[in-house]
């Protein structure tokens, strides 16, 4: 037993002892599974906060020590015997994992998968720790540039963006919400000149990846033989059940939102398996990592794509690992699957991007393309909450009881399998038909939950939203230990669009991001949000929630009091104060035909002007989608494989 293993085991034992000590303090709490926390002293509440602030990170550190002692993907300090591969895939997110897996099904095709981050620990698989994972080593952390009159409640006026870093990419840190989008989204892509990307083309690819375990679903729209498990979560609070019923009473059908129809309400379809997070590494890499033609290299930061300046042909990459720089060659192609921020950054560092930007940093211009010139995002409003008069929301106490975790690890059931969104509800506000022309496509998503920023006393929420303690104390703290319904509106098709660019030519530097939220001239985005708030207020008047006396929380947001609570002006002020990204940035390497002046890659994913170089991740999305891009990331990996299989006659 080496010292690293001893250290990891010691930390785990310490955590168990702390939890056992804490357990006795909560034995008298009413409603041990659901409900208000009533019989807790101030000392006990202080201990709870201390636990929530420290223990999840201690658990992560302990499990990471254990993982390093027994790695599934060991690192060696030796160059490869033959330093070339047929394909080099940069980035092990969902797209990269799927593509690398599919290519290595062909035994004569040798693939190198390079990933800057670590391999995941088992704690990544606990759904309730999603917020903790987000701010852990499994994430790239970014801060966009401050913007006037937006995110004014955030620390230093800046929101916080997180993207996955590790084998599995953002599938390690996201909220596990499997939402493909609407048929209209993909048919619009095809109308824009992206042949082969219409809904009828991509639906089989979604199905190919999926292994469905959802009880209520449209059979024709789901797959059963893929490596990604899509399941009903193991837990949903009673208040969310009430919302689902209330929505139907208000006129919305219960739907399979990944099926034929999307407008309506449904319990969540999550990327979980027996109550645990399912992710790209677990399904697409781990069972196949011993293939002789497959090399996975973690902790390997790609710093440059090697492109012959005369032939404009990509032939390999430079990367750093273990403090040393290596060069590796691709006989056929280099495929960037490094994500919506790192794929465009690597292109620009390698001489592919806006001429003016590259010349500013003395980077030779190999292809003048609008890399990073478009950046869409999904925004959400975290402060639409309703009080209820019964203890039917989520209680934090079970997470402090060891038996809860024993039951979950053994049976995959109970509250640790709780996903932070429990139900999904899609509406069309009909504010305008310019950005969302199809009446069957949603422009707002509600993520509905019995948890809220106060469930863990603000520990996760403050980090996630990047808000100061003072704002939390003013808006949310008075609601601690009260049963709540949280309804989060998500703007699916914003008219505002941002952009990104290089900060320097140093590969270790984060790019610069300019989100440009709420800058559309017609104020469409604000109006759509306000319409969604009004619709939520209508729904809670339905009998299923009215019987719990559901009332909107009317604690004023600081700085917005002057407008009068519940006026449109008040909500606009609130949106501008604490709006947040849901980390769904897209379109930084837009896909389109050669006639599209905004396009970076073709419908075959080829980078314009450069041979043997493609991009295959959500950075290529031509537009936003009526869903969460994770599902599309898996689909893009499948599509990229089909394209390469055809181009190279792979058998």
N, C-alpha and C positions, 0 to 999 in steps of 0.2 A: 504494500500500500504506500504510494508516494505521498509527499507532503501536500501536494495540491489536492489530492483526493481527501486526505485527512482534514484539510481546511474546509473544503466544501461540506463534508459530513458534519463537522463541528458546527458550522453555521446553521445547517438544517436542524440539528438538535437544539441549538439555542432558540431558534424560532418556535419549535414545537413547545419548548418549556415556557416561553413567553405567552403563547396562545393558551396553554393549559392554565397558567396563572390568571389570565384575563377572563377565562370562561366563567369562573365563579362570580365575577362582578355583575354578570348579566342574567344570572339565573332567574331573578325576580321580574325581569322585563315582561310586560304583557305582550300577547300576540307574538310568540317566539319566531314565527315564520313570516307573518305579514302584520303590519300595523304600526301605530304610533309607538315611539319609545317613551314610556311614561315614568317608570320608577328608577331612573338613573340619577345618581347624585352628580354634582358638578365635578367632583374628583373622577368619577367613573367616565363622564363625558370627555374629560381631559385625557384620560387614558385611551379612550377610543380614538381620539384625534391623533394621539402619539402613535398608536398602532398603525393607523391608516397612513400616516406620513412616513413611517420608517420600515414597517415590516414588509410591504410588497417589494420594496427595493432590496431589502436584505434577502428575501426569497430569491429574487432574480440573481443577485450576486452569488448566492450559494449554488444555485443551479448552474450558473455559468462556470463556476470553478469546477463543478462536477463534469460539465460538458467538455471543458478543456482537458481534463484528465483522461477522458475516454472519448476522443473525437471520432465522429463518423467519417470525416473528411480530413485526415491528417495532412499537415503541411510539411514538405521537405524543403531543404535549402539547396536542392540540386536542380540544374536545368534538365529539361526532358531529353532523353536519348536522341530523339529526332525532334527538332524544334519547329516542326510545321504540322499543320492540321488541315483538313479539307475545309472546315468551317470554324470560325471563331465567333462565339456568341458572347457579347459583352453585357452583363447584367443578368442576375438570376431571379428576377421577378416572375410573375405568372407567365408572361409572354416568353421570356427567355427559357424558363424551365420546360414549358410545353414544347417549344421549338427544338431545344437540345435533346429532349427525350425522343421526340418523333424521328429526328434525323439519325440518332444512334440505333434505331430499330434496324437500320441498314448496316450490316456488319462491316461492309467495306468502306463506310464513311466514318472518318475520324473527327471528333468534335472536341473543342476546348471551350468550357464555360467558365468565364471569369467573373468573380463577384467581389466587390470591395468589402462587404461585411462578413459577419461570422455565420456559423451554422446555428440554427435555433435550439434553444433549450426547451425542456418539457413544459416550463411555466408559460411559454408563449401560448400553449394550447388551452389555457384556462380562460374562458370567455370573459369572466368578470374582471380579469386583470388587463383588459384591452387598453384602458387608459394608462395603466402603468407601463405597458409595453410601448405605447406610443412615445413616451418620453424617455425611453431606455436606449441602450446602445444599438438597438435594432432599428434605429431611425436616423435619417438625415434631418437635422433641424435647421429651418430657414426662417428668416424674418424679412418680409417684403418692406419696401421703402415706405415711410410715412406718407399719408395722403390727407389732404385738407378735408376736414368735416366728415371723415370716415374713421371708424375704430377709435373714436375719441376717448372711449372708456378703457382702452387697452393700455398696457404699460408702454410708456413712450410713444403712444399713438400707433403701435404696430401690432398686428396679429402675429400668430405663430403658425408656421406650416411644418408638417411632418410628412416624410415619405420613407418607405421601408428601406432598410439597409441590412442585408443578410440574405442567406439562401432561402428564397421565398419572397423576397421583396416586400411590397406593401401588403401582401396576403398575411404577413406576420403581425401587422399592427392595426389593420383596419377593423371596422365594426362587424365584419363577417356578413354583411348584407348582400345577398345575391339578387341583383336586379339587372336584367339585361338591357332594358330600355324598350321603346315602342317600335312597332313595325315601321311607323312613319319616319323614325330617325334614320334607319338604314336605307329605306327607299329614297329618302332625300339625298343621301350620299351618292346613290347611283345616278339620280337626276343631275347631280353636280359634275358628272363625268367619271365617276369611280366605278367602272364596269366590274362586275363580280362581287360587289359589296352590298347589293340589295338584300332585303330581308330573306327572300327565298334562298339566297346564296349563303347567308351567314347562319341561318337557323340550324342547318345540319352540323355546323361547327360548334355551336353552343351545345347541342345535344351530344356530340362526340366526347366532349370533355366531362360531361355530367354523369353522376350516379345519384339519381333522385331517390329520396326517402321521405318526401313530403306526402302527407296523407291525402290532402285535397289538391289535385293538380289535373291539368289537361294532358292526358297521356301522349297525345300526338306532338306535344311541344317539349317533351323532356326525354333525356337519355338515361340509360341504366348501366351502361358498360364503361363509363369514363372513370377517371382517377380522382375527380373532385366530388366529394360528398356534399349534397344539398339536402338539408333536413329541416324538420320542424325543431325549433329550440326546445330544450328540455323543461323550460319554465317560462311562464308568462303571468304577470300579476293580474289580480281581479279587476283593477281599475282599467287595464288595457282591454280585458274582455268586455267591460262595459262600453268602452269607446267603439269597439268593433260592432257591438249590437246597436249602439246609438247611431253610428254611421249608416247602418242598414235602415234603421227607422227614419233617417233623414233622406233616404232615397238612393243611397249608393249600393250597388250590388256587391256581394262577396265574390271576389274574383281570384283566379290564379294570375297574378300580375306578370308572370313570365309565360303566360299562355296567350290565348286569342285576344282577350280584352285586358286593358290595363286600368282604365278609369274605374275606381272602386276601392274597396278595403279588403285587407287580408292580414292574417298573422304572418309573421316574418318567415321567409325562406332563407336559411342561413347556411354558410359554408362550415357546418359542424358535422361531426361524426360521433354519435353516442355522447353528446354533450360537450365534446371538445372541439376546439378550432381545427378545421382542416385547412391546410395551406399548400402552396405550390411545392415546397421542398418535400413535404411529407408524402404527397401523392405522386409527384413526377420525377423526383430525383432519388430519394432514399432507397426505394426497392430496386433501382436500376444502376446504382452508383458503381457496381462492380463490372459493368460492361467493359470489355477490353478496349473498345474504341471510344471510350468516354472518359474525359478527364475534367474533374471539377476542381477549380482552384479558388478557394475562399481567401479573404483578406488580401485581395489582389486588386489594386486601384489602377485602372487603365488611364493613362495620361495622354495618349495620342494615338490616332489612327494613322498608320503608315500609308501614304499615298505617293505614288510616283508622279512628280510634277510634270513630266513630259507626256506620259501616257494617260494621266488622270485615272490611274487604276489603284485601288486599295489592295495592299498585299500583306497586311499584318497589323499588329498593335505593339505599343510599348506599355508596360505595366510595372508597378512597384509592389513587391511583397517582401516581408522580412527585412525591410530596410534596403533592399537591392532592386535595381532596375533590370528588367528582362525585355527581350524582343522575341516575338513569336510570329511565325508566318502562316498565312492562310493560302492554301493552293487554289481554293475556289472563291470564298467570299468572307467578308466580315459583316456581321449583323449586329446592329446596335439595339439592345433591349434594356438600356440603362435607365429608362424612365423619362418622365416628362421634363425633368430639369437636366439630368446628366447626359441624355442623348444629344440635345441641342448644344450643351456646353462642349461636349467632346467634338462635335462637328466643327464648331467655331474654333476651338483650339487647334484643330487639324487643317484649317484653311478653307472650311466650307461654311459660308454664312454671309451676312451683309458686308459688302466691300468696305464701307466706311468704318464699321466696327473693327474688322480685322486689321485694316491699315492703322487704326489708332494704337493697336498693340503690336505693330510690326510683325503681324502674322501673314505670310505669303498667301495671296488669294488664289485658291484653286477652283472654286466655284462660287459665284456671287448669288447667294440664295437668301430668301427672307427667313432665315432660321431665327426662332424666338420672337418674331414680329407679332404673332397672335398668341394670346393665352386666355382661354376661357376658364371659368371656375364656377363651381356650385357653392352658393352661400346659404347659411342657415341662421335663423334667429333663435337664440337659446332661452328667451325669457317669456314664452307664451305658456303659462302654467295656470292650472285650475285647482282650487282646493276642493276636497270632498269631505263629507262628514262621517265617514267610516274608515277604519284602518285597512284599506284594500290596496295600498301601494306597496312599494318595496321597502323592506326594513334591512338595515345594514347588519344587525346583530348575528344572523346565522353565519356570516362570513368570518366571525370571530370564534366559532365553535369547531374544534377539530373534527367532530363526527360528521359535520356537514361536508368537509372535504373528503373524508374517508368514503362516505356514501357516493359522492360524485365520482371519485376516481374508480370506485368499484363498479357502480351501476350506471354512471353517466347521467344521473338525474339530479334534480334539486337546483337550488339557486346558484351554485357556482357555474352552472351551464347557462345562466341568464345572459342573453345578449342585450346590449344597452338600448337597442330599439327592439320592441316586442311586436309591433304591428306596423304595416305600411299602408298608406292611404293616398291615392292619386286623384287629383282633381284638375279641372281646366277652369281657370278663373274667367276666361274670355275677356281679359283686359284689352288685348289686342291680338290680331291675327297675323301680324307681320313677322314675329319671330317664332311663332308656333302655329303654323297655318292649318294643321290638321285637328279638327274638333275631337277626334278620338285619342289624341295624344295629350298627356298631362303637361302642365306648366308648373305645377307645385306638387311636391311630395311632402306628406306629413310622416315624420318618424314619431311613433307614439310609444310612450314608456311610463311605467310606474316608478322609474328612477328619475332623478333630477340632479342638478348641481349640489343640492343640499343632502343627498342621500349619504354621501361620505364626508359631510361637513365641509364641502368645498375643496377637499384635497386634490382631487383629480380635475374638477371643473375649472378651477383657477388656473392650473397649468395649461389645460387644453385651450382655454379661451384667452390666456395671457392677460388676465385682469388683475388689478391690485387688490390687496386685502380690503381696503376701504370700500371699494365698489361692491365686493362680495358682501361685506357686513351691512351695507345699506340696502341692497336689493334682495339678497337670498338668506342671510343669516336669520332674520325673523321667522323664516319658514322651516327652520330645522326642527326635526322630530314631528312634523305635521304630514299627514297623508296628502299626496299631490298627484295630479295627472300632468305629465309634460307632453306637449304637442309641439314638435319642432317643424316649422315650415322650411322647406328647401327649395330655392329658386332653381328650376331645372334648365331654363333657356334664357339666360341673361342677355340683354342687348349690349351691356357694357363689356368691353374686352381690354385686357391688359397686354403686357409684353415683358420680355426678359432680355438681358444682354450680359456680356462679360463684365466682371469687375476688374480682372487682370488676366494675364496669360499664365498665371500659376494654377495648375490643375487642382491644387488643394483648396483654392479660394472658392467660396460660394458665389454664384452669379448674383446679379442685381435683378430684383423683381419689382415691377410697377403694376399693381393689380387693377387700378382705375375703377374700383367699385362705384356703382351708382353715378356714372358719368354720362349715361345716355341722355340725350337732349329732351326726350319726351317724358323722362322720369318713369319709364315703363317698369323698371325693376322694383322701385319703391312701391308703385301702385299695385303691382302683382302681389308683393308681400302683404300689403294692407288688405287686399281682397282675401287673401288666405286667412288672415286673422279674423276677418268678419265671418267667413264661412265656418271656421272652427267654433266661433261663438254661437253660431246657429246650431251646429251639431250637438253641442253640450246641453242644449235645451230639450233634446229628445228624451223620452221617458227613461231609457236605460241609465243615463247620467243624471237626469233631473231628480231621480229618487235618492241620489247621493248628494243632492244640493250642490252640484258642481258650479263653482263661481270663479270667474277669472281673478287672478291675483292682481290687486290694484296698488301694490307698493310702488311708488313713483321711481322712475329711473332718474338718478341725479342729473340735473341740467335740463330735464324735460318737463319739470313741474309746471312751468309757466304756460304750457299749452293746454293744460287740462286733461286729466286722464281719459283715455279712450277716444280722443279726437284723432282724426287722420294726422294732424300735425304732431300730436304726441307720439304716435307710432313711428312716424318718419324720424323724429328725433331719437327715439329708442333704437331704431334700426341702425342709424348712423353711429350710435354710441357703442353698441355691443354686437354688431354683426360679426360673423365669423365664417371662415372658410371650412368646408368639410373635406378639404384636401383632394379635390377632384379636378385639379388643373389639367388641361388638355391642349392639343392643337399647336404646340410649339414647333413641331415638324410636320406641318399640315400635309395631308395626302390630297392629291388632285391631278387632273390632266395637265399636260404641258402648257395648255392655254391659260391655266389658272395662275395668275401672277403672284398669288400668296402661297403656292404649293412648294414644298421642299422635296417630297417623294411622290413617285407615280403610284397608280393603283397596284402596280407590281411591287411596291415598296422600295424601288430603286431610288437612290439619291440622284437628283438631276445633275448631270455634268460629271459624275464620278462613276467609274465602272467597279463592279464587284463590291459595292457597299449598299446596304439596305438598312432601314429602320423598321423595327417591329415591336412597338409598344404603344401605349395610349397617347403618346405625343403626336401620332399620325392622325388622330380623329379629326375629320373635317369640320365637325360641329359638336356642340354639346349633345348629350343623349338624355332621354327621360328615365334615367336610372343611375346606377353606380358603376363606374368604369371598370371595376375589378372583373366582372363577368366578361366585358369586352376584351380585357387584357388576355384572358385565357383564349377567347375566340381568335384574337389577332395572332397568337402563337400557332394555333391550328391553321389559320389562313396562310401564314408565312411558310409553314411546312408544305402545304399543298402547292404553293407557288414554286418553291424550290424543287419539290418533287417533280413537277412538270418541266421546269426549265432544265433540270439535269437528268431527266429520264431515270429517276431513282426507282429501282424495282423492289 
